Amino acid sequence: MNIYDVSKKAGVSIATVSRVINGNSYVSEKTRKKVLDVIEEYGYTPNVFARGLGLNTMNTVGILCADSSDPYIARAIFYLQQELRRHNYDALLCCSGYELETKQKYVNLLLSKRTDAIILVGSNFVAADDKKNQYIRDAAKSVPVLIVNAALDGPNIYCSLCNDRHATYQATKSLLNSGHEKILYLYNAKSYSGMEKLGGFLDALNIDSNISDNNNGNIINNDYIQYIHGTIDEVKEHLNSLYKKGLKFDAIVTADDILAIGALKFAKENRLSIPDDLSIIGYNNSILCQCSDPELTSIDNKLETVCINCITTLMGVLQGKEAPLKTVFSAEIVKRDTTRF
Amino acid sequence: MNIYDVSKKAGVSIATVSRVINGNSYVSEKTRKKVLDVIEEYGYTPNVFARGLGLNTMNTVGILCADSSDPYIARAIFYLQQELRRHNYDALLCCSGYELETKQKYVNLLLSKRTDAIILVGSNFVAADDKKNQYIRDAAKSVPVLIVNAALDGPNIYCSLCNDRHATYQATKSLLNSGHEKILYLYNAKSYSGMEKLGGFLDALNIDSNISDNNNGNIINNDYIQYIHGTIDEVKEHLNSLYKKGLKFDAIVTADDILAIGALKFAKENRLSIPDDLSIIGYNNSILCQCSDPELTSIDNKLETVCINCITTLMGVLQGKEAPLKTVFSAEIVKRDTTRF
């Protein structure tokens, strides 16, 4: 018996069940009785309930990420933990790695700890193949699931993210508008945001210049869309091999700053002048952008704002308020020295 | 009543109390009775005890750091969490910031959560002024306190660290041996390891060349030891102002890669050739070293090894085994392109 079952049995929304549990006064006596009857009959005692009664509560939220040492994830965890603390909640941190099986295992682990909610950090938790998202929907039957940087529809699932598709679209368009003709796209994750960014890249090429009909027809050929998940040196070597095969490109749009750093190393090794011979755009606007020479133009995906919103939403849910299922913020290009525009 | 008090009242070591609590058989019946009598008389029921009895245990360890978004700290948290998980322990994560007051507050918070132990990550938790370390000793009266990257003597305090002093000594000596004469030292933390690294720098200058007696007498003048806590740009500006005042230096040894990146930016702005005009050495061997151009020579302080050792020690303590109070690993210089040696 979970909050989802209670809402079904009582014929009310999850938010209403939550309101009753938390003693919120905006519930009619009739509805309250209906919900409490179901709870009594089926013996539902979630943490939220326990908290309402002042019993055995953990005031703890599970934070699950693939790898907390990733600079982007590390920042997210910092912001989330700070905000949770401000609301007197603790953060139970787990790192699952990138495999579906271990993600499921860790979600179940956090459920068994009776955390008040689970926050999934990073868009790799949401797969393009929706069957692979069932474990998230299942978890949401027990506790609210919050997702940072990806969107997934479903009851009791709350998403905070940035418009990665539009940001990549704009970055690519800026390159086209400033005279670039052969743009290479590098990505390292087939996650939700990975697909969104790639979509934005394709949008820019299709919409803007209808390239497939003119002489540059091969610009959206697969050669110009490269998946490479690896270290800085591996990214560099991958580009070296494309370059040696004769692939021509005058700009590289990437889905992650680490890819852009690899692209910079490639340019240096091949004596390409940046941004004259080659423009490069990173993603995340991480500290890596300031470490490179020249410094990297990158996309700031407003991570702090997204994380604060995630916790604000969560607090609303736990207090039985109406909370938005999806909140989307706008990203921003931070221009530095690897682009001409 | 805490484990420390039990050990005092019973006249046995903390490890012995722990052994009794965990049902370890290497305790005489007489000692066991003495400890259990004290526990019964004074009503001591710590988590460790509860766990031994299979009651209401959390199997949770509190991890406290100043700022989990710092790349060094982020990696440490990742390794610690992974190792804890392998032993079926959860990690409760808190970020305290750098002020003594908030550090104390968070240690007390973690104690109130009845975590099985507290891990302090980062040497900023241990102050040169020992009065400021009393909150750690106090916490260790209730639960084992583990410290990553700093040393503090005291009962129930277990430290895992790297020999930062010797590493900085060696790095500085390598510079002297390869002909550098005016070496600037940059540091951004007056923490335990901050003072150790500075000590190593001074050791190298004193021992190696007895510099204060020769013409280079001013090399260990205060001008050559600069404290600067700030962003990459602030570090660069600080060096610019020293340079404009006429300070001469042919090498910079730093206590953190971020300082070394600032030094690189300074060199570029002033058209100093690296490593011909200026050698630079970072500390932590973080991913920033590979992002810069030229890539940074840095000191690898074996963070993964230190973190795994921390958890191995902790598990020993919780199982009532003899655990080392202090484990010191050796750091290693990773030579890249910012030094001539």
Interface residues (C-beta under 8 A of the other chain):
Chain A: T60 I63 D67 S68 S69 P71 A74 R75 I77 F78 Y79 Q81 Q82 R85 D90 A91 L92 L93 C94 C95 K113 I232 D233 I258 I261 L264 K268 I287 L288 Q290 C291 S292 D293
Chain B: T60 I63 D67 S68 S69 P71 A74 R75 I77 F78 Y79 Q81 Q82 R85 D90 A91 L92 L93 C94 C95 K113 I232 D233 I258 I261 L264 K268 I287 L288 Q290 C291 S292 D293
